[in-house]
Amino acid sequence: MLKGILTAAIFFAGSAAAFAQTAPAAPDCAARATGKKLHGAALNSFMKKCERDAAASSCDAAAVEKKLHGAAKTSFTKKCVKDATAKPSAQ
């Protein structure tokens, strides 16, 4: 069990590092939102979509780099986007 946890931790650390290198989404999204003069719910909606789109783009690139196709690519991309856009939990 410990071996599986370590393997998963290494995999996700590598995925997070790849995502962090390829997607400076937050500053770009924030600048675009400022340019559009968005506030309140419109700002929140725009930021979520912008960050999700940036994550999807970088996750697609990571899937191509890993030479994934079909269901494996879809599964990897969904998990990658979910992990990239998840809010850190308070523990």
Residue pairs with C-beta under 8 A, 6 or more apart in sequence:
12 83
15 62
15 80
15 83
16 83
16 84
18 58
18 62
18 65
19 55
19 58
19 59
19 62
19 80
19 84
22 57
22 58
22 61
22 62
23 54
23 55
23 57
23 58
23 84
25 50
25 51
25 54
25 55
26 51
28 50
28 54
29 46
29 47
29 50
29 51
29 54
30 47
32 46
32 50
33 43
33 46
33 47
33 50
36 46
38 46
48 85
51 85
52 81
52 85
55 80
55 81
55 84
55 85
56 77
56 81
58 80
58 84
59 76
59 77
59 80
59 81
59 84
60 77
62 76
62 80
63 73
63 76
63 77
63 80
66 76
68 76
